[in-house]
Amino acid sequence: MGLLHNQELGGWRAPEGESYPDPRAGEIVVFEDFFKRGFGIPVHPFLQGLLLYYEIGICNLHPNSILLISTFIHLCEAYVGIEPHSDLFRYLFCLRKKGAVGGSKIAGGVYLNLCDGMKNRYLNCPWNTSLTEWYKKWFYIREESGSSTFCDVGYIPEKRVSWTDRPDFTGQVADQMKLIDWSRLDRPGVVGNFICRRVMPWQRRVHSAYEYAGSQDPTRMSPEGLEKAEVQQLMNELFNFIDDNFVQSSDRMHAFKLGRPAPKVNK
């Protein structure tokens, strides 16, 4: 699906038979399932700040947390018309440590979850939770000169106060939440939009999603469009559409772009 540039352009390489990640100097470890969920290099500044704030590395996150962050970034840019905001993120989400049973304590050792009381105030639709052994499918990617993305494959994160800390001005953030027409949004709509645009929300880009200019936009991974069947196949991998609690929005909001600008908000 063209989720990653070719090896020469993208600066990535496959493992060479090793049973455990062993990156060279200047490389970070990434997992195949991350790229299906909007991950890209170089990493968006919002993510750099988030990883530093929580004191975790990229490889500590579960693929569904990668998708959750991608969805939040694209929601802010393409449906609210703002840059992703850490206060809004911390108002909605908290970080938790995975239970001790099964899997790796490093890869996917922590995950993001909605804070108490937020379940009915955010985008609807359950993720696909049947991922197994995703952490065994990794490769190495060369990090851009001058950037610094923490990804220590031996680092086991410990719970910190920042993981559940809420923003200081929760009242102001709650007022921002009221400006969003949640009844016309759902996760598959937001995710499907950045997939069809062939944009990786995690990636640092030359402009935000609300300035998207179409098939020749420089933030796209490729100018070629995806077939409807390809998009549906990927969406079926990401979401559990048979969940009885999911009700798709019948009047989905259209994403902002250059030809459909976000409305100006009076300050």
C-alpha positions as CSV (number, residue, x, y, z in Angstrom):
1,M,0.0,0.0,0.0
2,G,3.0,2.3,-0.1
3,L,3.2,2.9,3.6
4,L,7.0,3.2,3.5
5,H,9.4,4.7,0.9
6,N,11.8,2.3,-0.8
7,Q,14.9,1.4,1.2
8,E,17.3,3.9,-0.4
9,L,14.9,6.8,0.0
10,G,13.4,5.7,3.3
11,G,16.7,4.7,4.9
12,W,15.4,1.5,6.4
13,R,16.7,-2.1,6.5
14,A,15.4,-5.4,7.5
15,P,16.7,-7.6,10.4
16,E,19.6,-9.9,9.4
17,G,18.6,-13.0,11.3
18,E,18.9,-11.6,14.8
19,S,16.3,-12.8,17.4
20,Y,16.2,-9.5,19.2
21,P,16.4,-5.9,17.9
22,D,20.0,-4.6,17.6
23,P,20.0,-1.2,15.9
24,R,23.2,0.4,14.6
25,A,24.2,4.0,15.6
26,G,21.8,6.5,14.1
27,E,19.0,3.9,13.7
28,I,15.7,3.3,15.7
29,V,13.6,0.2,15.9
30,V,10.1,0.4,14.4
31,F,7.4,-2.2,14.0
32,E,5.6,-3.1,10.8
33,D,2.2,-2.6,12.4
34,F,3.1,1.0,13.4
35,F,3.2,2.1,9.7
36,K,-0.3,0.8,9.1
37,R,-1.4,3.1,11.9
38,G,0.0,6.4,10.7
39,F,3.6,6.3,12.0
40,G,6.2,8.2,10.0
41,I,9.8,9.5,10.3
42,P,10.9,12.1,11.1
43,V,8.5,12.2,14.0
44,H,6.0,15.1,14.5
45,P,7.2,17.7,17.1
46,F,4.0,17.0,19.1
47,L,5.1,13.4,19.5
48,Q,8.6,14.4,20.5
49,G,7.1,16.4,23.3
50,L,4.7,13.7,24.3
51,L,7.4,11.0,24.5
52,L,9.6,13.3,26.6
53,Y,6.7,14.2,28.9
54,Y,5.8,10.5,29.6
55,E,9.4,9.4,29.6
56,I,8.8,6.6,27.2
57,G,10.2,5.5,23.8
58,I,8.4,4.8,20.6
59,C,8.9,1.0,20.9
60,N,7.2,1.0,24.4
61,L,3.9,1.8,22.7
62,H,1.3,-0.7,21.5
63,P,0.2,-0.4,17.8
64,N,-3.3,0.7,18.9
65,S,-1.7,3.6,20.9
66,I,0.1,4.6,17.7
67,L,-3.3,4.7,16.0
68,L,-4.9,6.5,18.8
69,I,-2.2,9.3,18.6
70,S,-2.5,9.4,14.8
71,T,-6.3,9.8,15.1
72,F,-5.9,12.6,17.6
73,I,-3.4,14.5,15.5
74,H,-5.6,14.2,12.3
75,L,-8.7,15.1,14.3
76,C,-7.1,18.3,15.5
77,E,-5.7,19.3,12.2
78,A,-8.3,18.2,9.7
79,Y,-11.6,18.4,11.7
80,V,-11.0,21.1,14.3
81,G,-8.5,23.2,12.3
82,I,-5.9,23.5,15.1
83,E,-2.4,22.1,15.8
84,P,-2.5,19.0,18.1
85,H,-2.6,20.4,21.7
86,S,-1.0,18.6,24.6
87,D,-3.5,20.0,27.1
88,L,-6.4,18.6,25.1
89,F,-4.6,15.2,24.8
90,R,-3.9,15.0,28.5
91,Y,-7.5,16.0,29.2
92,L,-8.7,13.0,27.1
93,F,-6.1,10.3,27.7
94,C,-3.9,8.8,30.3
95,L,-1.0,6.3,30.1
96,R,-1.1,2.9,31.7
97,K,1.3,0.0,32.1
98,K,0.4,-3.3,30.6
99,G,-0.3,-6.3,32.9
100,A,2.6,-8.7,33.7
101,V,1.0,-11.6,31.9
102,G,2.2,-12.4,28.3
103,G,4.1,-10.5,25.7
104,S,7.0,-8.1,26.0
105,K,7.5,-5.6,28.9
106,I,9.3,-3.3,26.5
107,A,7.6,-3.5,23.1
108,G,4.0,-2.4,23.9
109,G,4.7,-2.3,27.6
110,V,2.5,0.8,28.0
111,Y,-0.7,1.8,26.4
112,L,-2.9,4.9,26.1
113,N,-6.5,4.8,27.4
114,L,-9.3,7.3,27.7
115,C,-9.5,9.0,31.1
116,D,-12.4,8.3,33.4
117,G,-15.6,10.0,32.1
118,M,-14.2,10.4,28.6
119,K,-15.5,7.3,26.9
120,N,-18.8,8.9,25.9
121,R,-17.2,12.2,25.0
122,Y,-14.7,11.0,22.4
123,L,-14.8,9.3,19.0
124,N,-16.7,6.1,18.8
125,C,-15.5,2.7,17.5
126,P,-13.4,-0.1,19.1
127,W,-10.0,-1.0,17.9
128,N,-9.0,-4.4,16.7
129,T,-7.6,-6.0,19.9
130,S,-6.7,-9.4,18.4
131,L,-3.1,-8.4,17.5
132,T,-0.7,-11.2,18.3
133,E,3.1,-11.2,18.2
134,W,3.2,-7.9,16.3
135,Y,6.5,-7.1,18.2
136,K,8.3,-9.9,16.3
137,K,7.9,-8.0,13.0
138,W,10.4,-5.1,13.3
139,F,13.0,-3.3,11.1
140,Y,15.4,-0.5,11.5
141,I,15.1,3.0,10.1
142,R,17.7,5.7,9.9
143,E,16.9,8.8,11.9
144,E,17.2,12.2,10.3
145,S,20.2,14.2,11.2
146,G,19.5,16.6,14.0
147,S,16.5,14.8,15.4
148,S,16.4,12.7,18.5
149,T,13.7,10.1,19.0
150,F,14.0,8.0,22.2
151,C,13.8,4.3,21.3
152,D,15.9,2.3,23.7
153,V,15.0,-1.4,23.0
154,G,16.2,-2.3,26.6
155,Y,14.2,0.4,28.4
156,I,11.3,-0.8,30.6
157,P,9.2,2.2,31.6
158,E,8.0,2.7,35.2
159,K,4.8,4.4,36.1
160,R,5.1,8.2,36.7
161,V,2.9,11.0,37.9
162,S,2.8,12.5,34.4
163,W,1.0,9.4,33.1
164,T,-2.3,10.4,34.7
165,D,-1.6,14.1,35.3
166,R,-4.4,16.4,34.0
167,P,-3.9,19.8,32.5
168,D,-4.0,22.8,34.8
169,F,-6.8,24.6,33.0
170,T,-9.3,21.8,32.6
171,G,-12.2,24.3,32.3
172,Q,-10.7,25.9,29.3
173,V,-10.1,22.6,27.6
174,A,-13.6,21.5,28.4
175,D,-14.8,24.6,26.6
176,Q,-12.7,23.6,23.6
177,M,-14.4,20.2,23.6
178,K,-17.8,21.8,23.3
179,L,-16.7,23.5,20.0
180,I,-16.4,20.0,18.3
181,D,-19.5,18.5,16.7
182,W,-18.8,14.9,18.0
183,S,-22.1,13.6,16.6
184,R,-20.7,14.0,13.1
185,L,-17.4,12.2,13.8
186,D,-16.2,8.7,14.5
187,R,-12.8,7.0,14.5
188,P,-13.1,5.2,11.2
189,G,-14.1,8.4,9.4
190,V,-11.0,10.2,10.7
191,V,-8.7,7.3,10.1
192,G,-10.1,6.6,6.7
193,N,-9.5,10.2,5.7
194,F,-5.8,10.2,6.5
195,I,-5.4,6.7,4.8
196,C,-7.1,8.0,1.6
197,R,-5.0,11.1,1.7
198,R,-1.9,8.9,2.1
199,V,-0.7,11.0,4.9
200,M,1.1,9.8,8.1
201,P,-0.1,11.9,11.0
202,W,2.9,10.9,13.2
203,Q,5.3,12.3,10.6
204,R,6.7,15.9,10.7
205,R,5.2,17.5,7.6
206,V,5.7,20.8,5.7
207,H,2.2,21.8,6.6
208,S,-0.8,20.6,8.6
209,A,-3.8,18.6,7.4
210,Y,-6.1,21.6,7.1
211,E,-3.8,22.9,4.3
212,Y,-4.0,19.6,2.3
213,A,-4.0,20.4,-1.4
214,G,-5.0,17.1,-3.1
215,S,-3.1,14.4,-4.9
216,Q,0.0,16.4,-5.5
217,D,0.3,17.6,-1.9
218,P,3.9,17.2,-0.6
219,T,2.8,15.6,2.6
220,R,1.5,12.5,0.8
221,M,3.5,9.3,0.7
222,S,2.6,8.9,-2.9
223,P,0.5,10.9,-5.5
224,E,-1.3,7.7,-6.5
225,G,-4.6,7.0,-5.0
226,L,-5.6,3.7,-3.2
227,E,-8.3,1.4,-4.5
228,K,-11.4,1.3,-2.4
229,A,-10.8,-2.4,-1.6
230,E,-7.3,-1.6,-0.3
231,V,-8.6,1.0,2.0
232,Q,-11.3,-1.3,3.3
233,Q,-8.9,-4.1,3.8
234,L,-6.7,-1.9,6.0
235,M,-9.7,-0.5,7.9
236,N,-10.8,-4.1,8.7
237,E,-7.4,-4.7,10.1
238,L,-7.6,-1.7,12.4
239,F,-11.1,-1.8,13.7
240,N,-13.7,-4.2,15.0
241,F,-16.7,-3.2,13.0
242,I,-18.9,-6.1,14.4
243,D,-18.8,-4.7,17.9
244,D,-22.5,-4.1,19.0
245,N,-21.6,-0.8,20.6
246,F,-20.4,0.8,17.4
247,V,-22.8,3.1,15.6
248,Q,-21.4,4.8,12.5
249,S,-22.2,8.5,12.1
250,S,-24.8,8.9,9.3
251,D,-23.8,12.5,8.6
252,R,-20.0,12.6,8.8
253,M,-18.2,15.9,8.8
254,H,-15.9,16.6,5.9
255,A,-12.2,17.1,6.6
256,F,-10.7,20.6,6.1
257,K,-8.3,21.3,3.3
258,L,-7.1,24.3,1.2
259,G,-10.3,24.2,-0.8
260,R,-12.5,23.7,2.3
261,P,-10.9,25.9,5.0
262,A,-11.7,25.6,8.7
263,P,-14.0,28.3,10.0
264,K,-12.3,31.2,11.8
265,V,-12.9,31.3,15.5
266,N,-13.3,34.7,17.2
267,K,-10.8,35.1,20.0
